[in-house]
Structure formats: C-alpha cells, structure tokens
C-alpha cells in the first residue's frame, strides 16, 4: 500500500526520528525533481530539505498534494504563490539553533579569554609553565553584541550570567526588552570604542558586508577580542589580519570564514550536496589565519548539536501531525 506521506532528501541522522513518528511513510535520499516525481504522485504530504526545487512544474504534476513540510527555516526552494493559489499548505521550521549558536559563541569567548586551546596543547607537551597561559576574567568586562535577534538575545542572557556589562548595536530597538534584560543600546561606533569583547549576530547582506573593516577595527579598544559565529562576509579578512599584526586585536574566534560558500541554512553543511560544492576541511586547513596563535577557528559548527538537529525533525513531525489533525502550525502559505 502506498503511503500518503513522502520524505525526500532524508539523511542518516534524521531517518530514525521520522520513521518512528510515521512508520507507514516512504523515504528517499534523493531530492524531489522531475526525475523522482513518480515517487510522489500519490502523496498528500511531502517533506523535503532545501535542494528539492519544488516549483510550478513539479507541483502541477502532483494532483493529490495538500501539504508541504520543509525541514528548513528558509523556503525559497518552494513556489509559495503557486501553493497559495492551489490551496497547498506549506510549513517550515522557524528556528532550531538560537541557544545552540549562543552557547558555542560563549565556548569561543571562554576559549579566548582563558586560553583554553593553548593550555590544552601545552599540557599535552607536559609543559606546566603558567606564564604563557594566564587568562582574564569575564566578570565586569563589556561585551558588545552587534545584532539582537534570537541568537543575540541568548548571548546577552549568558553574558549577564557571567556578570558582564552588555552593549547592543542593532537596527531595531525594543525599549521593553532593554528595560527587562538590563542592557544598553549604543551606536555602532560607541560599541567599537568601549567593548572588551565584540560578537557578531547579524545576517549577511549588502549593508552588513565587511561591517568589520580597517576603519571599524581602528576604532576598537586595544586588546579587544572579536567573535564571529554569524557569516564570514561580515569581516574583511585583510583588515582582520592587520588588526592581529598590530595587536589591536588580542584574539579572534571564527566559526565562519569570508571565503566560505554562502548558505541559507546551517544544516546544509551536513548534506552530501553541500560537500560536493565546498570542501570545508581543505578551506579551513589552508586558511592562513590558522597559523596565527591568536586565532581560534571552528569549521562552521556552532549550529551542530544533537539537540538542534533533533529540533529540525521534531518540529517537522509536529507540523505534519498538526496538519493531519486539522490545525496546521508554522504556516508560510
């Protein structure tokens, strides 16, 4: 008997969750395309990731389709106007890693401030000379957060737990949030001038490209620490290297690199399609910043926790169950 629920682009790490929730469903590792559309002709519900281009040509050949559950936050791969016109509902996963990325951000902050990486390497060499691994406290220091979306808010809350003063530069201010969480909005220039640590949490747009550049670095305090878990293009790498060379920057932690392939979904990194298009390991190893002892680089891994990946599929399962029950959730169409 053919199932009315079809999952495309299924990866090994997620199949167990989906199969447990819908044991009668059908699963394919392939993306939905003209070549694979025959698998979905009978489907009322389809779930895919971002590499399935669910356009009008595809949709017009799926007469039974009533609902699409994309296992992503973005939905540019779906012809939403067509779906709206033809009464096909579409749901997404609004967010899955805001606390996850925030925690990784602070893992990097602590690694820089307490010289964790150097300490581990030194201990492995049986060198217990403390003179080169003396760190600094976070308590009482000022953290400047650029961008106050869901990730930025979580970083703010963690920072307050360490007793840090927090400055925020963001496009839209929320007076109620400022009063509730006890931080201060400041212009970007003021944030550069007064922060001991600066953490980036804005999307990559033409306006934010190279928001960290030669001019902005020159305005920063001497000995500032810079952390980027957002997008590589926010930082001008040449300016970054100059700031490290002249000791304006005491340390830099990067989970993203400027030359990195731009993406819309963090979970893309885990897909075979992405690995075909971008050799992340070679990119990181060959990057000349890796040789700088003041730089800590992780391979775009801030989103990658067991819990975050589970949230993608658990939210998808909840979305499909809500549709089946007649109360669809997280709708974009």
Secondary structure by P-SEA (a helix, b strand, c coil): ccccbbbcccccccaaaaaaacccbbbbccccccccccccccccbbbbcccccccaaaaaacccccbbbbccccccccaaaaaaaacbbbbccccccaaaaaaaaaaaaaaaaaaaaaaaaaaaaccccccccbbbbcccbbbbbccccaaaaaaaaaaaaabbbbbbbcccccaaaaaaabbbbbcaaaaaacccbbbbbccccccccccccaaaaaacccbbbbbbcccccccaaaaaaaaaaaccccbbbbcccccccccccccccccaaaaaccaaaaaaaacccccccccccccccccccaaaaaaaaaaaaaaaaaaaacccccccc
